[in-house]
Amino acid sequence: MRNLAVLLILAIGSNAAQAGDWLDDLRSIDLNDYALGLAVTAQQNPYVGGENSTFAYPFLTSFRHPSMTDTPLVIRDGEVTLRRVTESGWEYGFAGRIRTLGFGNSDSDALAGVTAPKWTVEVGPGIGFRQWPVQVHLSSWFEPTNRHDGVTGQLTFSWPIKFSRGYLVPEISAIYQDDAYTDYYFTVADEEMTSTRSAYMPGAATNTKLRIAWGHRLGKNWMLSGKLSYEMLDDTIRNSPIVGRDHVWSVNLGLAYDPAVFRSGDLLTGQPDPQRFDFRFGVFNTQVDSKVGRYAAGGVPGEEIDLEDLFGESDNENVVQLDAFWRLGRYHRIEAGYFELVRNGQVMIDEELRFGEEVYAADTTINSRSHFKSIRVGYAYSLMRDQQKELALMGGVHFSSFDAIISSEQVDAAQESRLDAPLPVIGVLFSVNLDARATIAARAHVFRTDYDDYEGSLNFFSIEYRRRFGDQLNAGLGFNYYRMKLRSRNEDLNGYVDIEHRGPVLFLGYEF
């Protein structure tokens, strides 16, 4: 299956001579050709006692099904695809999606003690052929975030039927999941075994999925669309003690409106932009959740400590956030950001506590001090940028450090858990201009590692609304989410931290 991913990438790479044309097509996209919508999705959960989900979400769509268009940007079924469709009917693309399969908010006894799978990001290439009445598409997905570390593949046959006011597209797919993928989602480990739940290790699986998608135009500017899918699970999955179904279904209903609210998508004209700086001063109201630990001699884990619950450190703080952006011509930019948080706490513990080499007896008064600092630096290249929108890929580094010190007047030596490391990240930036002065922008950075003495992850996401006042001043409101989990057995660090910051940010910017 991994060979399939390699072959697909090579197939796309063989058309590198057309990359310039593909980039031109991408940059010619006009968001006013898309419609804004609201959809509701309901889907079954395959796990025993797992919670079925129903949720609503906004989406961007087209009044025509992607199988009937050659647009280079496709947003459908939770996937974002960049593709090229050739005159001979071949389709090459690369897609990304978020995989959210998990237990949900389930308190089922059948799942108690089993490690719940976490959401993850999957990416992969695809290739298809569209000249026949029945279209064929082959895609492969792998996971760069190193959670399940598996590979999946999907072979789909579809029959697009076009009507004067809409479309109907029935599909049948074979979905292959390798053993690393099924192991992450459906294994019962030996330590998770109970008297009613046996240990289980699945192998590779192939599911069959039936789906029908439809759309109907309601007047000039409205579109009603929906999907119904039915997926039959392989015996390898059905036989897992934590799986309670032999099939799962999902249904989706969406209503979209084409308001043409975005600014005109004319390309920037004249010479490339001169170098331009944008400095921002912001106030970040952060909700904080932090857990730390310190290994004792021989790598024995210490007790996990919740700094807010146990030591009374503040879980809500206003901190200064500084950001800087340096535009280098039309398609290049460098960005940097900084914030830090220092908190103190004091508590008398009512139970014995071990932290590193020290054991604190009950009724000991403990003082705590935590210091978190984040500096991020990155370079971004814009695949598209015009008066309407910008889409950029980013690579950079988050210099993150966390220092927690526990001390007591009744104990001579203070104990410290310190973790700091430069964490390389990859990311994406997308922004749209509603008019000449109003912009909505979002960015996401991710990092995963399991190497040598280090194991951890970093997720950073922000969304903002910015308004310009004149040629130099701007102001805005946004929301930030930052989570770092890092564990190290390095002799100097020798601890672990799980810290999460989230909340609104208000900023004032100056450009020159």
ABEGO torsion letter per residue (X at the ends): XAAAAAAAAAAAAAAAAAAAAAAAAAAABBAAABBBBBBBBBBBBABBGBBBBBBBBBBBBBABBAAABABABBBBGGBBBBBBBBAAGBBBBBBBBBBABBAEBBABAAABGBBBBBBBBBBEBBBBBAABABBBBBBBBBBAAGAAGBBBBBBBBBBBBBBAAEBBBBBBBBBBBBAAAAAAAABBBAAABBAABBBBBBBBBBBBBBBBBBBBBBEAABBBBBBBBBBBBBAAAAABAABABABBBBBBBBBBBBAGABBBABBBBEBBBBBBBBBBBBBBBBBBBBBBBBBBBGGBBBBBBBAAAAAGBBABBBBBBBBBBBBBEAABBBBBBBBBBBBBBBBBBABBBBBEABBBBBGBBBBBBBBBBBBBBBBBBBABBBAABBBBBBBBBBBBBBBBBBBBAABABBBBBBBBBBBBBBBBBBBBBABAABBBBBBBBBBBBBBEABBEBBBBBBBBBBBBBEAABBBBBBBBBBBBBBBBABAAAGBBBBBBBBEBBBBBBBBX
